[in-house]
Amino acid sequence: MQGLPPDLPLGEVIERYRDPKGVRELHAKAKAVCYCAHPIFLRASGTIDRRSTRISAEDYADRIARPCGSRIREYCEACSYLYFGDSLAIVRTGLIGGKGVPEAVGTHPKVFLTLTAPSYGPVHAGNGRCHPADEGTCIHGVSLRCGIEHAWEDPIVGAPLCSECFDSVGLILFNAHISKLWDYTLIELRRELSRIVGQTVRVGQSIVRLEYLRVFELQRRGALHAHVILRLDEASSLTADPPLGIDELVRSVAGAIPRVKVVTSVGDQALAIAWGTQRDMQVIGQDELEKVALYVAKYLSKEIGLSLGRSGAYVGPPHLIELSDVATQMMAQRRYQGLIGRRSAKSLGFSGHLLSTSRRFSVSRATLANIRREFAIAQREAQGQEADKSFISDRGFEYDGRNWASAGDAWLVAEKRRDREEARQEGKEVIREERE
């Protein structure tokens, strides 16, 4: 029992170990929720029927548990691992096929596109020397030269050189509109492809389809940017070769992106929001499919904005906390009502979904969950166990709390989760050595 936290009630752990049956029941319950750190408990409002495809539990009678489903590793390592695995499967399947998606999509034209936010003021950089040139001072008397080589993990990376010059409100408004900006980007891309085909948008989409996967990532300065995979398909069949090639796809992106703009009003002022000038587009080759899948999927388990500390206060780099404070102040102003909410203030203005895909790009998370469930049922049947331990209620379920009953139980579940992770890593090492 090494690594005991100082605030762990050791008496609860000892008391639990005095009851071997209770320990086995706790492990069974933890296994049912994949050793989730913060399970959500539900209580049936009516009669339970053991046929559901959505809710699984182990020995819970009329009270069942669901994993929290968080994608954030710092909050729940177990659910984050599952979320990352599903994300990787979604990206990978859209690139090479499988799980119901034809493998022919692996040969279709694909590009990897990165779109960033405009500049809202100079910030400290973590790649080489930070602002080495002497550019004088700003209007507030702050030097615009730094000259220090900041380590990438240094909290100052992304912080403004002058907080007075930095347009915090503009950055937060960009984050608040980035989902709409992406919607407009899709419209322009499809228009450009239709122009290349020589048809209207409606007719063009009946000839060639643009499929996509888009992930938003938070930059160190607090602005979001987009990582996008674009794939061209023949409109009527995923197995057929598309009528356009990689050159037309590259040309459509180059022609559409500069035209994308969201024009809106904030209070009594007009606002135009567009992508920044720093963009990158790379053709995805056949030997880069796995690399791109890993690169994109890793961003989905990262925190967006700030993390909630044990004290209940948000923690993070000081400049991001200041941005969150600005967003909170904007939330209270009438001109920003309906645009900045309580949750989006923590996410620096952003309130959308991190991952978005077109319907035909890949599989869904529900499909992946069903695949796992069918696999688990097949394993239990092969071992002679009961095939299905799932439940439904004829009158639904009600929320009945979350987290394990005691800090001792939470620690025991965490220890079991760490044991599984060590075993998983050892298995990976064995497979790696066998391949070498």
Secondary structure, 3 states (H helix, E strand, C coil): CCCCCCCCCHHHHHHHHCCHHHHHHHHHHHHHCCCCCCCEEEEECCCEECCCCCCECCCCCCEEEECCCCCCCCCCHHHHHHHHHHHHHHHHHHHHCECCECHHHHHCCEEEEEECCCCCCCECCCCCCCCCCCCCECCCCCECCCCCCCCCCCCCCCCECCCCCCCHHHHHHHHHHHHHHHHHHHHHHHHHHHHHHCCCHHHHHCCEEEEEEEEEEECCCCCEEEEEEEEEEECCECCCCCCCCHHHHHHHHHHHHHHCCEEEEECCEEEEECCCCCEEEEECCHHHHHHHHHHHHHHHHCCCCCEECCCCCEECCHHHHHHHHHHHHHHCCHHHCCCCCHHHHHCCCCCCCCEEECCCCCCCHHHHHHHHHHHHHHHHHHCCCCCCCECEECCCEEEEEECCCCHHHHHHHHHHHHHHHHHHHHHHHHHHHHHC
